[in-house]
Amino acid sequence: MKFHLETERLLLRELRATDLEGMFELDSNPSVHKYLGNKPINTREEAQRRIQFVKEQYIENGIGRFAAIEKSSGNFIGWSGLKLNKGEKESLNGFQDFIDIGYRFIPKYWRKGYGLESAIACLEYGFNTLNLDIIYGAAETGNIGSNKILQSIGLQFVNEFEEHNEQVNWYELKKVNYGK
């Protein structure tokens, strides 16, 4: 799958094998995983498996998370995008087979607006290019930054639920309400 989306400061493209070091830096960082179950990876092999998992999603589902590349430096800074959560294994808040929006960045790129910038582009892509009817989002209640991004891009709070002993906010945005 070839994918290319640009924002003012970012290039969003398919994940590649060459993103291995960046993916390892991202997912081995305990700060990144603070609101993701506190399970950072320990090896590059785990990072490679994560890249391969996303690449398989491109083939099987026609969608998956995308590498976020900072235009000014050319650096891999994390990922952003849409994901089809399939089956019971990927269910969340009682939902199965749904599209969610997500983003994850290396900490030195936090607080620069990249999460919001990439999420806006991915939401537009989801509704205008993929013609999705609804996009969901979830963030642990303590993850102030992610909750702010989801609210800023127009997702509406639906409910709070418990996942792995953590409280999580659940959001949705229907295409009919997009841009209103």
C-alpha positions in Angstrom: 0.0 0.0 0.0 1.3 3.4 -0.9 0.1 6.2 1.1 1.1 9.9 1.2 -0.6 12.7 3.2 1.0 16.0 4.0 0.3 18.7 6.5 2.1 21.9 7.0 4.9 20.3 9.0 4.4 16.5 8.6 4.5 13.8 6.0 2.3 10.8 6.8 3.1 7.7 4.9 3.0 3.9 5.2 5.3 2.4 7.8 8.5 0.9 6.3 11.2 -1.5 7.4 13.5 1.5 7.5 11.4 2.9 10.4 12.7 0.2 12.7 15.0 2.4 14.8 12.4 5.1 15.1 9.7 2.6 16.1 12.1 1.1 18.7 12.8 4.5 20.1 9.1 5.2 20.3 7.8 1.9 21.8 10.7 1.2 24.1 10.2 4.5 26.0 8.3 4.0 29.3 7.0 7.6 29.1 5.2 6.8 25.8 3.6 3.8 27.4 2.4 5.5 30.6 -1.2 5.5 29.4 -0.9 2.4 27.2 -0.6 -0.3 29.9 3.0 0.4 30.9 4.3 -2.3 28.6 7.2 -0.8 26.5 9.0 -3.2 24.2 12.6 -4.3 24.9 13.9 -5.4 21.6 14.2 -4.3 18.0 12.6 -7.6 17.0 9.4 -6.5 18.9 9.5 -3.2 17.0 9.9 -5.1 13.7 6.8 -7.2 14.6 4.8 -4.1 15.3 5.8 -2.6 11.9 4.9 -5.9 10.2 1.5 -6.0 12.0 0.6 -2.6 10.7 1.8 -3.5 7.2 -0.5 -6.5 7.3 -3.4 -4.2 8.3 -2.8 -2.2 5.1 -3.2 -5.3 3.0 -6.1 -6.9 5.0 -8.0 -3.8 5.9 -6.9 -1.1 3.5 -6.0 1.2 6.5 -3.6 1.3 9.3 -1.4 3.7 11.3 1.0 5.8 9.3 4.6 6.9 10.0 4.8 10.6 10.9 7.8 12.2 9.4 8.9 15.7 10.4 9.4 17.6 7.1 12.0 20.0 8.5 14.3 17.2 9.7 13.2 14.1 7.8 13.0 12.3 11.2 10.5 9.6 12.1 8.7 11.1 15.0 6.0 8.5 15.7 2.8 7.5 14.0 -0.7 8.7 13.5 -3.8 7.4 11.7 -6.8 5.3 11.5 -7.1 1.6 12.5 -9.8 -1.0 12.0 -10.1 -2.8 15.3 -11.4 -6.3 14.4 -12.9 -9.1 16.4 -13.1 -9.7 20.1 -9.4 -9.5 20.6 -9.4 -5.8 19.5 -12.8 -4.9 21.1 -13.0 -1.9 23.3 -15.9 -0.5 25.3 -18.1 -3.3 24.0 -17.4 -2.3 20.4 -16.0 -4.6 17.7 -15.1 -3.9 14.1 -14.7 -0.2 14.4 -12.3 2.5 13.1 -10.4 4.5 15.7 -8.1 7.4 15.4 -4.8 7.3 17.3 -1.3 8.8 17.5 1.9 8.1 19.3 5.0 10.3 19.3 8.6 10.1 20.6 8.7 12.4 23.7 11.1 15.0 22.3 8.3 15.8 19.7 5.6 16.2 22.3 4.0 19.6 22.9 4.7 20.8 19.4 1.2 20.4 18.0 2.0 17.3 15.9 -0.7 15.2 17.5 -3.4 17.7 16.7 -2.0 18.4 13.2 -1.8 14.8 12.2 -5.2 13.9 13.8 -6.9 16.7 11.8 -5.4 15.3 8.5 -6.3 11.7 9.4 -9.9 12.6 10.3 -10.3 14.5 7.0 -8.8 11.5 5.1 -11.2 9.1 6.9 -14.4 11.0 6.2 -13.5 12.6 2.8 -11.4 9.9 1.1 -12.4 6.7 2.8 -16.0 7.9 3.2 -16.3 6.5 6.8 -19.6 7.0 8.6 -18.1 7.2 12.1 -14.7 7.4 13.8 -14.1 6.6 17.4 -11.3 7.5 19.8 -10.3 6.5 23.3 -7.9 7.9 25.9 -7.2 7.1 29.5 -8.8 9.8 31.7 -5.4 10.8 33.0 -3.9 11.4 29.5 -4.8 15.0 29.3 -3.0 15.6 26.0 -4.8 12.9 24.1 -8.2 13.8 25.5 -7.6 17.4 24.5 -6.7 16.4 20.9 -9.8 14.1 20.5 -12.0 16.9 21.7 -10.2 19.6 19.6 -10.8 17.6 16.4 -14.5 17.4 17.1 -14.9 13.9 18.7 -17.7 13.9 21.2 -17.4 12.3 24.6 -19.8 9.3 24.9 -18.9 7.6 28.1 -16.2 6.5 30.5 -15.3 2.8 30.9 -12.8 0.6 32.6 -10.1 -1.2 30.7 -7.2 -3.1 32.4 -8.1 -1.4 35.7 -7.8 2.1 34.1 -10.6 4.6 33.4 -10.9 5.5 29.8 -12.9 8.1 27.9 -14.7 7.0 24.8 -15.4 9.4 22.0 -17.1 9.3 18.6 -17.6 11.6 15.6 -20.2 10.8 12.9 -19.6 12.0 9.4 -22.9 13.9 9.4 -21.5 16.0 12.3 -18.0 16.4 10.8 -17.0 20.0 10.3 -20.0 21.4 12.2 
